[in-house]
Amino acid sequence: MSNIIRVKKDKDYVVMNKTSLEDKRLSWKAKGILAYMLSKPDNWIFHIDELIRHSTDGKASFRSGFKELKTHGYVKRIRKRNKKGTFDWETVVYEKPHTDFPLVDKPQMEKPVVDNRTLLSTDELSTDELSIKEKETNIICDLFDHYLSKKIINHNKLTNPMKSAVKARLKDYSYEQLIQAIDNYAIVYKGTGYYFNTKYGFADLMRDKDVRKFIDEADPLNNLKDSHTKTKPKKINLEEFNLDD
């Protein structure tokens, strides 16, 4: 028989709701990420690279676990306009799935109560259709925000042509692949030793003929090197290019 040995909890412990720990939809990786974030103060601001430094998982592994939390409603990204007139993202972490993501094993058949929903009309959409459109909108906004973080072109707003371009790419590429394409493009455009120096706006980069150049499978960090530097190894400081979400 196995026993649980408990210690006296007089310091260095955290109290949290156990809903996520018993949620069978979440991997142990996702549960660990959530527990770590919930152990932090309410006003704590985190960055992906900072979180990764506290575990042996790499960036891709962390993104996978974090995506689970967003998919099942434990994390929500809220877009807010700042004093400069541009937009910032606020990440809200929940102990239990927020109201848009009820904790159920099967899709909810009745339409849930939705507060302050102004972007989408629910008159002709089922609950499942609404959820899909909301997720798509969040993904598009995440990709747009990630592009802006590279400080290449500071677009004032996310336009319809940009949304259309991303929607088209999501039919052929995953969210992670598009994130990688943005990261790789920023490294090539800002780095030295590359012959590719075209300045792309967000919609331009999301064109199929351009995205395919910068996904990891195309190996752009080697294939786009200047011919004089191809044989020379190049050290790249990834943190210089702000790879946070």
JOWO-V49332 format. One record per helix or strand of 3 or more residues. SS is the DSSP state (H for helix, E for strand). FROM is the first residue (numbers start at 1). LEN is the number of residues. If there is no record, write none. Layout:
# JOWO-V49332
ss	from	len
SS	FROM	LEN
SS	FROM	LEN
This chain:
# JOWO-V49332
ss	from	len
H	20	3
H	28	11
H	48	5
H	59	13
E	75	7
E	87	7
H	127	23
H	160	10
H	175	16
H	202	4
H	208	7
H	216	3
H	220	4
H	238	4
